[in-house]
Amino acid sequence: MTRPDDLVGIPWRLDGRGVEGCDCVGLNAIASREIFGTDTQDVENLCSIRDPLQVLETIQQHADDIPMEKREPGDYLVFTVAGLLHTAIFITPYSILLMQRDGKSRICRYGDGFKKRTVKIYRMRGEEKCR
């Protein structure tokens, strides 16, 4: 398995789904598979969705809401940046791996700034297939 630091520095690429370049949804899928060993159809199907609202709807259908205080490594964070939805993945309960638009992937502390912008935290169920 890959260490979280191995996924730092991946360049941002709209609709990208690999380590040569990806967006936030692609980074979550890569991290789920490579760090946490999750190779669910749910995660892979998220990669084929391009509309951010449809990504959120799909996550909501195939994941459980997690209270902020019960977050764990591998949980998905949905938050806002300048009014737009964005996703990241928890590496520890206090750190997230995220993709900076027009930047590179990095690990950040999940502090008050992110908590204020958190929409939901989800845990993928892993058994159902997204349609």
N, C-alpha and C positions, 0 to 999 in steps of 0.2 A: 504494500500500500504506500501511497504517497504521503509525505508530511505536508502540513499546511504551508510552510515556507517555500516548498517547491512550486506552489501555484502563485506566488507573489511575483509581480512584474509582467504578467501576461498583458499584451496590449489590447486596448479596447477596439472592438470591431463590431459594428452594427450587424446583428443577426449571426455573428460568429459563434461557432460551437466547438472550437478546439483550442489547444494551447498556443497555436500560432496567432490567435486573436479571437475574442469572444465578447459578448455583452453580459449583462448581469444574469440573465436566465441561463446562458451557456456556462458561465462560471459556477452557478449553483449545481448544474448537472454534472460538470466535471468533478467538482469537490465531493458531491454525493457519492459518485462512483469511485473516485480515486482515493479519497481520504477515508470515507466511512464504509466503503464496500457495498454501497447500495446501488444495485443495477436494476431498478424497477422500471417497468414500462411507463409508470407515471412520470418519472423524471425524464425519460427519453422523449415522451410525447410532449412535455413542456417545451422541449427544444424546437419542435416543429411549429409552435405557435408564435406568430409575430406581433399580434395585437396585445398590448399590455393589459387591457381590461379582460381579455379572454384568458390570458395567463392567470390573472387573479381568480377568475371564475373557476378555472380548471383546478387550481390549487385548493380552492374552497370545497370543491366537490370530492377531492381525493386526499384530503388531509384533515387533521383535527386541529381546532384552535387550541393553542397552548397559552395558559396565563403567563404573563411576563416573568413572574417569580419561579416558574417551573421550566424555564427554557433549558435545553441541553444541547451539546454538540450535535450537529447535523440538522437542527431545526432551521426552518426557513424564516427569515425576517422580511416582511413587506413594510416599506416605509416610504416617505415622500421626500423628494428633493425638488425644490422650486415648484411645488404643486404637482409633480409627476411621480407616478409609482415607480419604485425601484426595489430590487430584491438583493439579499445577501444571505449568507449561511453562517450559523454560529459554529465557531471552532472550539470555543469554551463557552461557559455561561456568560463570560464577560468580554469576549472578543468575537469579531465577525470578519469574514473574508468577503470583500466586496470589490466591484468593478467601478472605477471612476470613469464616467463618460469622457471620452477624448483623453484618457489617461491610461493608467495601468492598474492591475489588480493589486490590492494591498490588504493587510490586516489592520483593523482599527479596534480600539476599545469601545465596547458598547456602554456608553455613558449617558448622561442626562440629555445631551444633544440628540442622540439617536432615540432615546426613550420618548422624547417629546414628539418626534416625527414618526413613531411606530404606528402602523395601521393594524397589523396583526402579526402574530408568530404562529407558524404552522409546523406540524410534524406529519410528514408524508406517511400514509398507511402502508404503502408498498405492495399490497396484494391485488388491489383492483387495477383495472386498466382504464386509462382515460380514453374517451371516445369523442 
